[in-house]
C-alpha cells in the first residue's frame, strides 16, 4: 500500500512538474527518530521477557525439586503437587500465547501450592516452608512481570504517529528528490530512491510491530515458549 502511494505520488510530481526544496532533516526528526525509539523499546521488552521467563522456569523447577525430594510424602501427595506445578507452567505459557488479559485462573492454580503446603505442615518443617514461600514469591514476581509485558506495549499514540508520517512521507520526499536530482535526469532514479526509502521505513515499522509482542510466534524473532517448559 505504501509503495503504491509512493509510486503514484512520484508519478504525479513528474506529470504536473511539481517539486520543491525542503531540508530532509525535518523528516529524520519526524519519522526516523520516533521509529528507532520504538524499535529499541520493543527489543528491550523482548530481552526482559526472556529474562523473566528464565526466572520463572528456574523458580518453578526449584520448587519442583524441593518438594519432590521430600521422602515423607506419599505417592499420591507427590503426584498431586507435581500435577499442580506442571499446570502452573502450562497455564502461564498458554496465557502468554493467547491475548488473555486476566490472571484470575492462573492465580487460582498458583494458590493450590500454598494450600498444599499448609495441608502438609506435618511433613514440611517450618524452615522448608519458608524456603518454598520465598521461591513462590520469585515465581509470582516473574509471572507478574511477564503479564505486564504481555498486556502493555508501545504507546498506541506513538505507533499511530509513526504510521501516519510514513504514509505522509512520499508527499514530502518525492518532490524534494525530484528537485535535488533534477527533472532532466532519468525518472527511474527518482522512483528507485523514493520506493527504496519508503520500503525501508515500512519494513522497520513492521519489525517493531512484530518485536513488541514476542509471544505469538508470528515473527521470526519471537520467543519459543516451549523452551521454558519444565518438562522440556
C-alpha positions, 0 to 999 in steps of 0.5 A, spaced: 500 500 500 505 504 501 509 503 495 503 504 491 502 511 494 509 512 493 509 510 486 503 514 484 505 520 488 512 520 484 508 519 478 504 525 479 510 530 481 513 528 474 506 529 470 504 536 473 512 538 474 511 539 481 517 539 486 520 543 491 526 544 496 525 542 503 531 540 508 530 532 509 532 533 516 525 535 518 523 528 516 529 524 520 526 528 526 519 526 524 519 519 522 526 516 523 527 518 530 520 516 533 521 509 529 528 507 532 525 509 539 520 504 538 524 499 535 529 499 541 523 499 546 520 493 543 527 489 543 528 491 550 521 488 552 523 482 548 530 481 552 526 482 559 521 477 557 526 472 556 529 474 562 523 473 566 521 467 563 528 464 565 526 466 572 520 463 572 522 456 569 528 456 574 523 458 580 518 453 578 523 447 577 526 449 584 520 448 587 519 442 583 525 439 586 524 441 593 518 438 594 519 432 590 525 430 594 521 430 600 521 422 602 515 423 607 510 424 602 506 419 599 505 417 592 499 420 591 501 427 595 507 427 590 503 426 584 498 431 586 503 437 587 507 435 581 500 435 577 499 442 580 506 445 578 506 442 571 499 446 570 502 452 573 507 452 567 502 450 562 497 455 564 502 461 564 505 459 557 498 458 554 496 465 557 502 468 554 500 465 547 493 467 547 491 475 548 488 473 555 488 479 559 486 476 566 490 472 571 484 470 575 485 462 573 492 462 573 492 465 580 487 460 582 492 454 580 498 458 583 494 458 590 493 450 590 501 450 592 500 454 598 494 450 600 498 444 599 503 446 603 499 448 609 495 441 608 502 438 609 505 442 615 506 435 618 511 433 613 514 440 611 518 443 617 517 450 618 524 452 615 522 448 608 516 452 608 519 458 608 524 456 603 518 454 598 514 461 600 520 465 598 521 461 591 513 462 590 514 469 591 520 469 585 515 465 581 509 470 582 514 476 581 516 473 574 509 471 572 507 478 574 512 481 570 511 477 564 503 479 564 505 486 564 509 485 558 504 481 555 498 486 556 502 493 555 506 495 549 508 501 545 504 507 546 498 506 541 499 514 540 506 513 538 505 507 533 499 511 530 504 517 529 509 513 526 504 510 521 501 516 519 508 520 517 510 514 513 504 514 509 505 522 509 512 521 507 512 520 499 508 527 499 514 530 502 520 526 499 518 525 492 518 532 490 524 534 494 528 528 490 525 530 484 528 537 485 535 535 488 536 530 482 533 534 477 527 533 472 532 532 466 535 526 469 532 519 468 525 518 472 527 511 474 532 514 479 527 518 482 522 512 483 528 507 485 530 512 491 523 514 493 520 506 493 527 504 496 526 509 502 519 508 503 520 500 503 525 501 508 521 505 513 515 500 512 519 494 513 522 497 520 515 499 522 513 492 521 519 489 525 517 493 531 510 491 530 512 484 530 518 485 536 513 488 541 509 482 542 514 476 542 509 471 544 505 469 538 510 466 534 508 470 528 515 473 527 521 470 526 524 473 532 519 471 537 520 467 543 519 459 543 515 458 549 516 451 549 523 452 551 521 454 558 517 448 559 519 444 565 518 438 562 522 440 556 
